[in-house]
Amino acid sequence: MILSVSRRTDIPAFYSEWFFNRIKAGFVYVRNPLNIHMVSRVPLTPELIDCIVFWSKNPAPMLDRLDELKGYMYYFQYTINPYNKSMECNVPQKHDGIETFQRLSDKIGPKRVIWRYDPILFTESMDMNYHIQYFEEIAKRLKGYTNTCVISFVDLYKKTQRNLKDTTARELTINEMMSLAGNLFNISQKYGMTIQTCAEDIALEQIGIEHGRCIDDVLIEDLLGVKLVVAKDGNQRKECGCVQSIDIGEYNTCGYCCKYCYANFDNNIVTKNRQFHNPKSPLLTGELKENDKVVDRKIFTFIKTPEPLQNGDFVKLEHPEKYAKDDEILGRKVNVYKIKLIDKDSVNLENVGIKVPLEEIKPIGIDGVEDRWIYYDPYIAASISFDDSVKTCNVNYTYYMEKFDNCFIKDKNYRQIIEKKKLRYVHEVQHWLKDATGQDGLKVKES
């Protein structure tokens, strides 16, 4: 399970004591926003939570307590915008937010602190040049403290229009989005950051900006060093690329009261709800009532447990620098090895002269990075020609997962079958190929 903390409110800023209490208790109650008397009991044990994604404009209250999360993987979506008190009513001053960002990054690393510059809106005083200027001012100070910046453009829903009625805020035109995005991309490159969009329909790939995912399975896999079996979150709008998660927040509880916020509908309700917050309660606000129905939320880990390794499987070494290859044709920098023989607690690998402890052998993930030195080289036979000869050819299918689109069993290609079977590691593909075709066909690219 991936835990979202939270799209609906700033838990790190306002409810961090409550959150740490829930971590200690091992569970949390979450009201269904569409039926407030339906309450889910969500377990919070480390073996079930693959990653926690925090969303905040000010995680300072958490900084001295991060050791309490040592059993969990987590990262932060950290928003720093260029707006003043007229738009972000209670948000800390920019220099304080940047200092907290830097401190957090020093503690957990730049990969795990993502800078959010969103939502982007224009007013009479905050135009194209305004955003270009302030984006660079912030980026300059965050250089080296983050690897990634996420941007989005404001959507004026009815609830945000109501909060913004006394301002001159407006959405950007398509041309304005393209122009501003190009400038922000150039600035982000200057300060060593990649830039992504969040839940945007507009295509900015030609500028160099990809569609991003805030609940990001690719990042989580990288942080954990494993593969996940997780689907796109069907509860989010179609433009959103986030994968499945459980959000433990509550709408109308964020004390920042930003005027563009979609999660606060009415500031009077926010004030009332916050008065009912009890750090010791299982609920974020209030207590259970007689007519509430509590149900256990059934959750499970998304981490893919790899199939057991077999002789002939391709694997990688956790510390390849410790083992010299006898055959240098493949190049010692290529961390791909084939198992000759598994012998209890050790393995013999092709082209490695000594036995390797089993714990140093790791499966190779299917991601186009770890397995980029592997290709599929099937033996293809055409129909018999008029002179009764058989035409054959060897096709170097590099990179193999892309080329599997051209290999079929009946009406389904190999890639579709692999995705349906949820295979995530190279050796699992080898096992399937052996079962389906009698040979795995996967080879190390020796060129």
C-alpha positions as a LaTeX table, in Angstrom:
\begin{tabular}{lrrr}
\hline
Residue & $x$ (\AA) & $y$ (\AA) & $z$ (\AA) \\
\hline
Met1 & 0.00 & 0.00 & 0.00 \\
Ile2 & 1.05 & 3.56 & $-0.67$ \\
Leu3 & $-0.12$ & 6.11 & 1.90 \\
Ser4 & $-0.98$ & 9.67 & 0.81 \\
Val5 & $-0.51$ & 12.21 & 3.62 \\
Ser6 & $-2.36$ & 14.08 & 2.13 \\
Arg7 & $-3.93$ & 15.58 & $-0.99$ \\
Arg8 & $-6.79$ & 16.84 & 1.17 \\
Thr9 & $-4.91$ & 18.84 & 3.80 \\
Asp10 & $-1.43$ & 19.71 & 5.05 \\
Ile11 & $-0.90$ & 17.06 & 7.71 \\
Pro12 & 2.85 & 17.72 & 8.17 \\
Ala13 & 2.21 & 21.41 & 8.90 \\
Phe14 & $-0.88$ & 21.21 & 11.11 \\
Tyr15 & $-1.38$ & 17.64 & 12.28 \\
Ser16 & 2.07 & 16.08 & 12.60 \\
Glu17 & 1.60 & 15.16 & 16.28 \\
Trp18 & $-1.63$ & 13.34 & 15.36 \\
Phe19 & 0.14 & 11.55 & 12.51 \\
Phe20 & 2.99 & 10.30 & 14.70 \\
Asn21 & 0.45 & 9.16 & 17.28 \\
Arg22 & $-1.30$ & 7.14 & 14.58 \\
Ile23 & 2.01 & 5.60 & 13.48 \\
Lys24 & 2.62 & 4.50 & 17.07 \\
Ala25 & $-0.93$ & 3.13 & 17.37 \\
Gly26 & $-0.54$ & 1.24 & 14.07 \\
Phe27 & $-3.84$ & 2.32 & 12.52 \\
Val28 & $-5.92$ & 5.34 & 11.52 \\
Tyr29 & $-9.63$ & 6.02 & 10.96 \\
Val30 & $-10.57$ & 7.76 & 7.71 \\
Arg31 & $-14.06$ & 9.04 & 6.90 \\
Asn32 & $-15.39$ & 8.51 & 3.40 \\
Pro33 & $-15.74$ & 12.06 & 1.99 \\
Leu34 & $-18.87$ & 10.99 & 0.09 \\
Asn35 & $-20.46$ & 9.28 & 3.11 \\
Ile36 & $-19.11$ & 10.65 & 6.37 \\
His37 & $-20.65$ & 7.88 & 8.48 \\
Met38 & $-18.62$ & 5.25 & 6.63 \\
Val39 & $-15.24$ & 5.02 & 8.40 \\
Ser40 & $-12.31$ & 2.91 & 7.25 \\
Arg41 & $-9.81$ & 1.48 & 9.71 \\
Val42 & $-6.50$ & 1.61 & 7.84 \\
Pro43 & $-3.54$ & $-0.34$ & 9.26 \\
Leu44 & $-0.24$ & 1.55 & 9.29 \\
Thr45 & 2.27 & $-1.20$ & 9.94 \\
Pro46 & 5.60 & $-1.00$ & 8.05 \\
Glu47 & 5.19 & $-4.42$ & 6.42 \\
Leu48 & 2.00 & $-3.21$ & 4.67 \\
Ile49 & 3.05 & 0.33 & 3.77 \\
Asp50 & 5.39 & 0.36 & 0.80 \\
Cys51 & 5.84 & 4.14 & 0.84 \\
Ile52 & 4.39 & 7.30 & 2.37 \\
Val53 & 3.95 & 10.37 & 0.17 \\
Phe54 & 3.75 & 13.59 & 2.17 \\
Trp55 & 2.27 & 16.78 & 0.71 \\
Ser56 & 3.12 & 20.03 & 2.46 \\
Lys57 & 3.93 & 23.71 & 2.32 \\
Asn58 & 5.70 & 23.51 & 5.67 \\
Pro59 & 6.95 & 20.16 & 7.04 \\
Ala60 & 9.06 & 21.93 & 9.69 \\
Pro61 & 7.08 & 20.35 & 12.60 \\
Met62 & 8.22 & 16.91 & 11.39 \\
Leu63 & 11.92 & 17.54 & 10.92 \\
Asp64 & 13.06 & 16.61 & 14.41 \\
Arg65 & 10.86 & 13.48 & 14.48 \\
Leu66 & 11.79 & 11.78 & 11.21 \\
Asp67 & 13.63 & 9.06 & 13.15 \\
Glu68 & 10.20 & 7.81 & 14.19 \\
Leu69 & 9.66 & 6.83 & 10.54 \\
Lys70 & 12.85 & 4.78 & 10.22 \\
Gly71 & 10.84 & 1.66 & 9.40 \\
Tyr72 & 9.14 & 3.35 & 6.44 \\
Met73 & 10.16 & 4.65 & 3.03 \\
Tyr74 & 8.76 & 8.10 & 2.27 \\
Tyr75 & 9.23 & 11.22 & 0.20 \\
Phe76 & 7.83 & 14.75 & 0.22 \\
Gln77 & 5.87 & 16.78 & $-2.32$ \\
Tyr78 & 6.92 & 20.22 & $-1.07$ \\
Thr79 & 5.14 & 23.30 & $-2.45$ \\
Ile80 & 6.95 & 26.64 & $-2.68$ \\
Asn81 & 5.09 & 29.20 & $-4.79$ \\
Pro82 & 5.78 & 32.86 & $-5.66$ \\
Tyr83 & 2.52 & 34.16 & $-4.18$ \\
Asn84 & 2.06 & 36.65 & $-1.34$ \\
Lys85 & $-0.49$ & 36.80 & 1.49 \\
Ser86 & $-3.21$ & 37.95 & $-0.88$ \\
Met87 & $-3.21$ & 34.47 & $-2.42$ \\
Glu88 & $-1.58$ & 32.23 & 0.22 \\
Cys89 & $-3.06$ & 33.70 & 3.37 \\
Asn90 & $-1.16$ & 31.89 & 6.12 \\
Val91 & 1.78 & 30.24 & 4.40 \\
Pro92 & 5.22 & 30.91 & 5.99 \\
Gln93 & 7.48 & 33.47 & 4.37 \\
Lys94 & 9.46 & 32.24 & 1.40 \\
His95 & 12.88 & 32.34 & 3.02 \\
Asp96 & 11.58 & 30.18 & 5.89 \\
Gly97 & 10.05 & 27.69 & 3.46 \\
Ile98 & 13.27 & 27.47 & 1.46 \\
Glu99 & 15.37 & 27.01 & 4.61 \\
Thr100 & 13.08 & 24.18 & 5.76 \\
Phe101 & 13.31 & 22.62 & 2.29 \\
Gln102 & 17.09 & 22.68 & 2.49 \\
Arg103 & 17.12 & 21.16 & 5.98 \\
Leu104 & 14.75 & 18.39 & 4.92 \\
Ser105 & 16.85 & 17.62 & 1.86 \\
Asp106 & 20.00 & 17.46 & 3.99 \\
Lys107 & 18.28 & 14.84 & 6.15 \\
Ile108 & 16.76 & 12.54 & 3.52 \\
Gly109 & 18.41 & 13.51 & 0.21 \\
Pro110 & 17.33 & 15.55 & $-2.85$ \\
Lys111 & 15.68 & 12.59 & $-4.58$ \\
Arg112 & 13.08 & 12.42 & $-1.81$ \\
Val113 & 12.14 & 16.10 & $-1.73$ \\
Ile114 & 10.20 & 17.19 & $-4.81$ \\
Trp115 & 9.59 & 20.86 & $-5.39$ \\
Arg116 & 6.03 & 21.70 & $-6.40$ \\
Tyr117 & 5.49 & 25.02 & $-8.15$ \\
Asp118 & 1.73 & 24.87 & $-8.51$ \\
Pro119 & $-0.85$ & 25.83 & $-9.35$ \\
Ile120 & 0.30 & 28.52 & $-11.76$ \\
Leu121 & $-2.18$ & 31.35 & $-12.25$ \\
Phe122 & $-2.03$ & 34.87 & $-13.64$ \\
Thr123 & $-3.35$ & 38.07 & $-12.11$ \\
Glu124 & $-3.01$ & 41.71 & $-13.10$ \\
Ser125 & 0.21 & 41.92 & $-11.07$ \\
Met126 & 1.47 & 38.34 & $-11.48$ \\
Asp127 & 2.04 & 37.77 & $-15.17$ \\
Met128 & 4.49 & 35.85 & $-17.36$ \\
Asn129 & 7.54 & 37.88 & $-16.36$ \\
Tyr130 & 6.58 & 37.66 & $-12.69$ \\
His131 & 6.60 & 33.85 & $-12.76$ \\
Ile132 & 9.82 & 33.64 & $-14.75$ \\
Gln133 & 11.57 & 35.93 & $-12.28$ \\
Tyr134 & 10.37 & 34.23 & $-9.10$ \\
Phe135 & 10.71 & 30.68 & $-10.42$ \\
Glu136 & 14.38 & 31.39 & $-11.02$ \\
Glu137 & 14.80 & 33.01 & $-7.62$ \\
Ile138 & 13.43 & 29.89 & $-5.91$ \\
Ala139 & 15.23 & 27.45 & $-8.23$ \\
Lys140 & 18.52 & 29.19 & $-7.54$ \\
Arg141 & 18.12 & 28.56 & $-3.80$ \\
Leu142 & 16.97 & 24.97 & $-4.25$ \\
Lys143 & 19.85 & 23.98 & $-6.52$ \\
Gly144 & 21.34 & 20.73 & $-5.25$ \\
Tyr145 & 18.49 & 20.22 & $-2.79$ \\
Thr146 & 16.06 & 18.60 & $-5.23$ \\
Asn147 & 16.20 & 16.67 & $-8.48$ \\
Thr148 & 12.65 & 17.32 & $-9.64$ \\
Cys149 & 10.21 & 20.19 & $-10.01$ \\
Val150 & 6.50 & 19.61 & $-10.64$ \\
Ile151 & 4.30 & 22.30 & $-12.21$ \\
Ser152 & 0.59 & 22.56 & $-12.93$ \\
Phe153 & $-1.71$ & 25.25 & $-14.21$ \\
Val154 & $-4.72$ & 26.38 & $-12.22$ \\
Asp155 & $-8.16$ & 25.03 & $-13.08$ \\
Leu156 & $-10.88$ & 27.36 & $-11.86$ \\
Tyr157 & $-13.46$ & 24.94 & $-10.52$ \\
Lys158 & $-16.62$ & 26.40 & $-8.97$ \\
Lys159 & $-15.22$ & 26.07 & $-5.45$ \\
Thr160 & $-11.97$ & 27.82 & $-6.40$ \\
Gln161 & $-13.81$ & 30.50 & $-8.34$ \\
Arg162 & $-15.77$ & 31.32 & $-5.18$ \\
Asn163 & $-12.57$ & 31.73 & $-3.15$ \\
Leu164 & $-10.93$ & 33.81 & $-5.89$ \\
Lys165 & $-13.89$ & 36.08 & $-6.64$ \\
Asp166 & $-12.23$ & 39.11 & $-5.02$ \\
Thr167 & $-9.03$ & 38.70 & $-7.04$ \\
Thr168 & $-8.06$ & 39.11 & $-10.70$ \\
Ala169 & $-6.82$ & 35.51 & $-10.93$ \\
Arg170 & $-7.34$ & 33.73 & $-14.23$ \\
Glu171 & $-6.35$ & 30.59 & $-16.08$ \\
Leu172 & $-3.56$ & 30.71 & $-18.67$ \\
Thr173 & $-4.23$ & 30.35 & $-22.37$ \\
Ile174 & $-2.62$ & 27.45 & $-24.25$ \\
Asn175 & $-0.07$ & 29.82 & $-25.80$ \\
Glu176 & 0.75 & 31.28 & $-22.40$ \\
Met177 & 1.22 & 27.79 & $-20.96$ \\
Met178 & 3.57 & 26.82 & $-23.78$ \\
Ser179 & 5.61 & 30.00 & $-23.52$ \\
Leu180 & 5.91 & 29.93 & $-19.73$ \\
Ala181 & 6.69 & 26.20 & $-19.68$ \\
Gly182 & 9.55 & 26.74 & $-22.13$ \\
Asn183 & 11.06 & 29.40 & $-19.91$ \\
Leu184 & 10.66 & 27.31 & $-16.75$ \\
Phe185 & 12.25 & 24.32 & $-18.47$ \\
Asn186 & 15.33 & 26.37 & $-19.40$ \\
Ile187 & 15.64 & 27.64 & $-15.85$ \\
Ser188 & 15.24 & 24.17 & $-14.35$ \\
Gln189 & 17.99 & 22.85 & $-16.63$ \\
Lys190 & 20.25 & 25.68 & $-15.51$ \\
Tyr191 & 19.88 & 24.60 & $-11.88$ \\
Gly192 & 20.12 & 20.84 & $-12.41$ \\
Met193 & 16.45 & 19.85 & $-12.14$ \\
Thr194 & 14.07 & 17.89 & $-14.31$ \\
Ile195 & 10.60 & 19.38 & $-14.65$ \\
Gln196 & 7.30 & 17.52 & $-14.94$ \\
Thr197 & 3.63 & 18.41 & $-15.14$ \\
Cys198 & 0.95 & 17.26 & $-12.72$ \\
Ala199 & $-2.46$ & 16.16 & $-14.04$ \\
Glu200 & $-2.17$ & 18.29 & $-17.18$ \\
Asp201 & $-3.71$ & 17.46 & $-20.53$ \\
Ile202 & $-1.39$ & 19.81 & $-22.42$ \\
Ala203 & 1.51 & 18.07 & $-24.19$ \\
Leu204 & 4.83 & 19.73 & $-23.40$ \\
Glu205 & 7.17 & 16.92 & $-24.47$ \\
Gln206 & 8.44 & 18.99 & $-27.39$ \\
Ile207 & 9.70 & 21.50 & $-24.84$ \\
Gly208 & 11.32 & 18.77 & $-22.74$ \\
Ile209 & 8.66 & 18.49 & $-20.01$ \\
Glu210 & 7.12 & 15.07 & $-19.44$ \\
His211 & 3.86 & 14.15 & $-17.73$ \\
Gly212 & 4.64 & 13.29 & $-14.13$ \\
Arg213 & 3.09 & 11.26 & $-11.33$ \\
Cys214 & 2.91 & 12.57 & $-7.78$ \\
Ile215 & 2.25 & 9.09 & $-6.40$ \\
Asp216 & 5.09 & 7.79 & $-8.53$ \\
Asp217 & 5.65 & 4.04 & $-8.83$ \\
Val218 & 8.87 & 4.58 & $-10.80$ \\
Leu219 & 10.38 & 6.73 & $-8.03$ \\
Ile220 & 9.15 & 4.35 & $-5.33$ \\
Glu221 & 10.69 & 1.38 & $-7.13$ \\
Asp222 & 13.96 & 3.28 & $-7.33$ \\
Leu223 & 13.86 & 4.18 & $-3.63$ \\
Leu224 & 12.98 & 0.65 & $-2.53$ \\
Gly225 & 15.13 & $-1.20$ & $-5.06$ \\
Val226 & 12.21 & $-3.49$ & $-5.94$ \\
Lys227 & 9.43 & $-3.73$ & $-8.51$ \\
Leu228 & 5.79 & $-2.96$ & $-7.76$ \\
Val229 & 2.58 & $-4.42$ & $-9.09$ \\
Val230 & 0.30 & $-1.39$ & $-8.90$ \\
Ala231 & $-2.29$ & 0.14 & $-11.21$ \\
Lys232 & $-3.21$ & 3.70 & $-12.07$ \\
Asp233 & $-5.47$ & 5.30 & $-9.47$ \\
Gly234 & $-8.95$ & 5.13 & $-10.94$ \\
Asn235 & $-10.31$ & 7.61 & $-8.38$ \\
Gln236 & $-8.32$ & 10.50 & $-9.86$ \\
Arg237 & $-9.18$ & 12.49 & $-12.98$ \\
Lys238 & $-8.05$ & 11.00 & $-16.26$ \\
Glu239 & $-5.14$ & 13.45 & $-16.69$ \\
Cys240 & $-3.63$ & 12.29 & $-13.39$ \\
Gly241 & $-0.90$ & 9.67 & $-13.74$ \\
Cys242 & $-0.74$ & 8.72 & $-10.05$ \\
Val243 & $-0.86$ & 5.08 & $-9.04$ \\
Gln244 & $-3.13$ & 3.65 & $-6.36$ \\
Ser245 & $-2.86$ & 5.01 & $-2.84$ \\
Ile246 & $-4.95$ & 5.55 & 0.29 \\
Asp247 & $-5.38$ & 9.13 & 1.48 \\
Ile248 & $-5.80$ & 9.66 & 5.21 \\
Gly249 & $-6.61$ & 13.38 & 5.09 \\
Glu250 & $-9.88$ & 15.28 & 5.31 \\
Tyr251 & $-11.21$ & 18.15 & 3.22 \\
Asn252 & $-11.82$ & 21.57 & 4.77 \\
Thr253 & $-9.11$ & 21.19 & 7.42 \\
Cys254 & $-6.04$ & 22.98 & 6.02 \\
Gly255 & $-5.18$ & 26.09 & 8.02 \\
Tyr256 & $-3.34$ & 27.81 & 5.18 \\
Cys257 & $-6.60$ & 28.74 & 3.42 \\
Cys258 & $-4.94$ & 29.43 & 0.07 \\
Lys259 & $-7.49$ & 31.04 & $-2.22$ \\
Tyr260 & $-6.79$ & 28.70 & $-5.14$ \\
Cys261 & $-7.17$ & 25.57 & $-2.99$ \\
Tyr262 & $-9.58$ & 22.88 & $-4.20$ \\
Ala263 & $-9.48$ & 21.00 & $-0.86$ \\
Asn264 & $-10.96$ & 23.83 & 1.23 \\
Phe265 & $-14.48$ & 24.75 & 0.15 \\
Asp266 & $-15.35$ & 27.20 & 2.94 \\
Asn267 & $-13.01$ & 28.88 & 5.42 \\
Asn268 & $-15.73$ & 29.02 & 8.10 \\
Ile269 & $-16.05$ & 25.24 & 7.90 \\
Val270 & $-12.26$ & 24.96 & 8.08 \\
Thr271 & $-12.20$ & 26.96 & 11.32 \\
Lys272 & $-14.99$ & 24.81 & 12.79 \\
Asn273 & $-13.38$ & 21.52 & 11.77 \\
Arg274 & $-10.01$ & 22.46 & 13.19 \\
Gln275 & $-11.61$ & 23.14 & 16.57 \\
Phe276 & $-12.63$ & 19.47 & 16.69 \\
His277 & $-9.13$ & 18.16 & 16.08 \\
Asn278 & $-7.78$ & 15.95 & 18.86 \\
Pro279 & $-4.19$ & 14.71 & 18.40 \\
Lys280 & $-5.08$ & 11.54 & 20.33 \\
Ser281 & $-8.16$ & 10.66 & 18.28 \\
Pro282 & $-7.98$ & 7.99 & 15.56 \\
Leu283 & $-9.85$ & 10.48 & 13.34 \\
Leu284 & $-8.27$ & 13.64 & 12.03 \\
Thr285 & $-11.22$ & 15.68 & 13.33 \\
Gly286 & $-13.82$ & 14.71 & 15.90 \\
Glu287 & $-14.60$ & 11.35 & 17.44 \\
Leu288 & $-16.59$ & 8.30 & 16.39 \\
Lys289 & $-20.37$ & 8.66 & 16.70 \\
Glu290 & $-23.05$ & 6.07 & 17.37 \\
Asn291 & $-24.24$ & 6.06 & 13.76 \\
Asp292 & $-20.73$ & 5.66 & 12.32 \\
Lys293 & $-19.90$ & 2.31 & 10.75 \\
Val294 & $-16.25$ & 1.23 & 10.98 \\
Val295 & $-14.95$ & $-1.29$ & 8.45 \\
Asp296 & $-11.45$ & $-2.73$ & 8.18 \\
Arg297 & $-9.75$ & $-1.54$ & 5.00 \\
Lys298 & $-8.18$ & $-4.56$ & 3.36 \\
Ile299 & $-4.74$ & $-3.55$ & 2.16 \\
Phe300 & $-1.70$ & $-5.37$ & 0.84 \\
Thr301 & 1.80 & $-4.60$ & $-0.28$ \\
Phe302 & 2.40 & $-3.70$ & $-3.92$ \\
Ile303 & 5.95 & $-5.04$ & $-3.78$ \\
Lys304 & 6.51 & $-7.77$ & $-6.34$ \\
Thr305 & 8.10 & $-10.87$ & $-4.79$ \\
Pro306 & 10.29 & $-12.30$ & $-7.57$ \\
Glu307 & 10.00 & $-15.93$ & $-8.63$ \\
Pro308 & 12.77 & $-18.22$ & $-7.28$ \\
Leu309 & 15.94 & $-18.16$ & $-9.37$ \\
Gln310 & 16.86 & $-21.14$ & $-11.54$ \\
Asn311 & 19.91 & $-22.32$ & $-13.43$ \\
Gly312 & 20.23 & $-20.33$ & $-16.66$ \\
Asp313 & 18.64 & $-17.17$ & $-15.28$ \\
Phe314 & 20.12 & $-13.72$ & $-15.88$ \\
Val315 & 20.92 & $-11.88$ & $-12.66$ \\
Lys316 & 22.96 & $-8.93$ & $-11.45$ \\
Leu317 & 25.50 & $-8.59$ & $-8.65$ \\
Glu318 & 24.86 & $-6.25$ & $-5.76$ \\
His319 & 28.60 & $-5.45$ & $-5.70$ \\
Pro320 & 29.94 & $-6.20$ & $-9.22$ \\
Glu321 & 33.21 & $-4.43$ & $-8.46$ \\
Lys322 & 34.17 & $-7.36$ & $-6.21$ \\
Tyr323 & 34.09 & $-9.89$ & $-9.03$ \\
Ala324 & 36.22 & $-9.82$ & $-12.17$ \\
Lys325 & 34.88 & $-11.49$ & $-15.28$ \\
Asp326 & 37.09 & $-14.11$ & $-16.90$ \\
Asp327 & 35.67 & $-13.30$ & $-20.32$ \\
Glu328 & 36.06 & $-9.60$ & $-21.06$ \\
Ile329 & 34.08 & $-9.71$ & $-24.33$ \\
Leu330 & 31.00 & $-8.56$ & $-22.47$ \\
Gly331 & 32.83 & $-5.81$ & $-20.64$ \\
Arg332 & 33.13 & $-5.68$ & $-16.85$ \\
Lys333 & 30.85 & $-2.66$ & $-16.64$ \\
Val334 & 27.88 & $-4.71$ & $-17.83$ \\
Asn335 & 26.25 & $-6.02$ & $-14.66$ \\
Val336 & 24.53 & $-9.02$ & $-16.27$ \\
Tyr337 & 25.45 & $-12.62$ & $-15.43$ \\
Lys338 & 23.95 & $-16.03$ & $-16.18$ \\
Ile339 & 23.60 & $-18.62$ & $-13.42$ \\
Lys340 & 25.40 & $-21.88$ & $-14.21$ \\
Leu341 & 24.56 & $-23.67$ & $-11.00$ \\
Ile342 & 22.85 & $-22.83$ & $-7.73$ \\
Asp343 & 24.55 & $-24.69$ & $-4.88$ \\
Lys344 & 22.79 & $-24.14$ & $-1.54$ \\
Asp345 & 24.07 & $-20.77$ & $-0.28$ \\
Ser346 & 26.23 & $-19.89$ & $-3.30$ \\
Val347 & 26.04 & $-19.80$ & $-7.09$ \\
Asn348 & 28.37 & $-20.38$ & $-10.02$ \\
Leu349 & 28.07 & $-17.69$ & $-12.68$ \\
Glu350 & 29.25 & $-17.88$ & $-16.26$ \\
Asn351 & 32.59 & $-16.11$ & $-16.75$ \\
Val352 & 33.15 & $-15.68$ & $-13.00$ \\
Gly353 & 35.82 & $-17.99$ & $-11.63$ \\
Ile354 & 34.74 & $-18.08$ & $-8.00$ \\
Lys355 & 31.53 & $-18.93$ & $-6.21$ \\
Val356 & 29.33 & $-15.99$ & $-5.30$ \\
Pro357 & 27.25 & $-15.88$ & $-2.08$ \\
Leu358 & 23.56 & $-16.18$ & $-2.87$ \\
Glu359 & 22.72 & $-12.98$ & $-1.00$ \\
Glu360 & 24.84 & $-10.99$ & $-3.47$ \\
Ile361 & 22.71 & $-12.12$ & $-6.42$ \\
Lys362 & 19.80 & $-9.85$ & $-7.34$ \\
Pro363 & 17.08 & $-10.14$ & $-9.98$ \\
Ile364 & 17.23 & $-7.75$ & $-12.93$ \\
Gly365 & 14.25 & $-5.44$ & $-13.23$ \\
Ile366 & 12.39 & $-4.93$ & $-16.49$ \\
Asp367 & 12.80 & $-1.19$ & $-16.94$ \\
Gly368 & 15.00 & $-0.55$ & $-19.97$ \\
Val369 & 17.88 & 0.40 & $-17.68$ \\
Glu370 & 19.05 & $-2.63$ & $-15.75$ \\
Asp371 & 18.17 & $-4.96$ & $-18.62$ \\
Arg372 & 19.32 & $-2.78$ & $-21.50$ \\
Trp373 & 22.16 & $-5.19$ & $-22.34$ \\
Ile374 & 19.75 & $-8.04$ & $-22.96$ \\
Tyr375 & 18.04 & $-8.76$ & $-26.26$ \\
Tyr376 & 15.73 & $-11.38$ & $-27.72$ \\
Asp377 & 17.03 & $-13.26$ & $-30.76$ \\
Pro378 & 14.36 & $-15.68$ & $-32.03$ \\
Tyr379 & 14.82 & $-18.08$ & $-34.92$ \\
Ile380 & 12.32 & $-16.99$ & $-37.54$ \\
Ala381 & 11.32 & $-19.28$ & $-40.42$ \\
Ala382 & 9.31 & $-18.12$ & $-43.42$ \\
Ser383 & 7.09 & $-20.34$ & $-45.55$ \\
Ile384 & 8.77 & $-22.71$ & $-47.99$ \\
Ser385 & 9.54 & $-21.00$ & $-51.28$ \\
Phe386 & 9.11 & $-22.43$ & $-54.79$ \\
Asp387 & 12.55 & $-24.03$ & $-54.73$ \\
Asp388 & 11.66 & $-25.82$ & $-51.49$ \\
Ser389 & 14.31 & $-23.93$ & $-49.53$ \\
Val390 & 13.50 & $-22.49$ & $-46.12$ \\
Lys391 & 14.25 & $-18.84$ & $-45.59$ \\
Thr392 & 15.57 & $-18.12$ & $-42.12$ \\
Cys393 & 16.95 & $-15.05$ & $-40.44$ \\
Asn394 & 18.19 & $-13.99$ & $-37.04$ \\
Val395 & 16.67 & $-10.76$ & $-35.76$ \\
Asn396 & 18.48 & $-8.81$ & $-33.07$ \\
Tyr397 & 15.59 & $-7.55$ & $-31.02$ \\
Thr398 & 17.27 & $-4.82$ & $-28.98$ \\
Tyr399 & 15.72 & $-3.59$ & $-26.65$ \\
Tyr400 & 13.76 & $-6.82$ & $-26.23$ \\
Met401 & 10.64 & $-5.58$ & $-24.37$ \\
Glu402 & 9.89 & $-3.12$ & $-27.18$ \\
Lys403 & 10.52 & $-5.77$ & $-29.82$ \\
Phe404 & 8.23 & $-8.23$ & $-28.05$ \\
Asp405 & 5.44 & $-6.18$ & $-29.63$ \\
Asn406 & 6.31 & $-8.03$ & $-32.85$ \\
Cys407 & 6.31 & $-11.56$ & $-31.39$ \\
Phe408 & 2.91 & $-13.27$ & $-31.20$ \\
Ile409 & 1.25 & $-16.28$ & $-29.65$ \\
Lys410 & $-2.10$ & $-16.55$ & $-31.43$ \\
Asp411 & $-3.64$ & $-13.05$ & $-31.33$ \\
Lys412 & $-1.58$ & $-11.64$ & $-28.42$ \\
Asn413 & 1.95 & $-10.35$ & $-28.59$ \\
Tyr414 & 4.59 & $-11.25$ & $-26.04$ \\
Arg415 & 4.53 & $-7.86$ & $-24.37$ \\
Gln416 & 0.78 & $-7.97$ & $-23.75$ \\
Ile417 & 1.10 & $-11.43$ & $-22.22$ \\
Ile418 & 4.00 & $-10.37$ & $-20.00$ \\
Glu419 & 2.09 & $-7.33$ & $-18.76$ \\
Lys420 & $-1.04$ & $-9.38$ & $-18.10$ \\
Lys421 & 1.00 & $-11.91$ & $-16.12$ \\
Lys422 & 2.55 & $-8.99$ & $-14.19$ \\
Leu423 & 6.11 & $-10.16$ & $-14.77$ \\
Arg424 & 8.54 & $-7.56$ & $-13.43$ \\
Tyr425 & 11.93 & $-9.28$ & $-13.61$ \\
Val426 & 14.02 & $-10.63$ & $-16.48$ \\
His427 & 14.29 & $-14.15$ & $-15.06$ \\
Glu428 & 10.49 & $-14.33$ & $-14.82$ \\
Val429 & 10.32 & $-13.59$ & $-18.55$ \\
Gln430 & 12.88 & $-16.35$ & $-19.13$ \\
His431 & 10.75 & $-18.81$ & $-17.17$ \\
Trp432 & 7.63 & $-17.89$ & $-19.14$ \\
Leu433 & 9.43 & $-18.12$ & $-22.48$ \\
Lys434 & 10.73 & $-21.60$ & $-21.60$ \\
Asp435 & 7.22 & $-22.74$ & $-20.72$ \\
Ala436 & 5.62 & $-21.13$ & $-23.77$ \\
Thr437 & 8.22 & $-21.82$ & $-26.49$ \\
Gly438 & 10.65 & $-24.38$ & $-25.08$ \\
Gln439 & 13.58 & $-21.92$ & $-24.99$ \\
Asp440 & 14.00 & $-18.52$ & $-23.42$ \\
Gly441 & 15.77 & $-16.84$ & $-26.34$ \\
Leu442 & 17.22 & $-14.09$ & $-24.16$ \\
Lys443 & 20.90 & $-13.32$ & $-24.67$ \\
Val444 & 23.44 & $-10.78$ & $-23.55$ \\
Lys445 & 24.27 & $-8.24$ & $-26.23$ \\
Glu446 & 27.93 & $-8.91$ & $-27.00$ \\
Ser447 & 28.45 & $-6.19$ & $-29.60$ \\
\hline
\end{tabular}
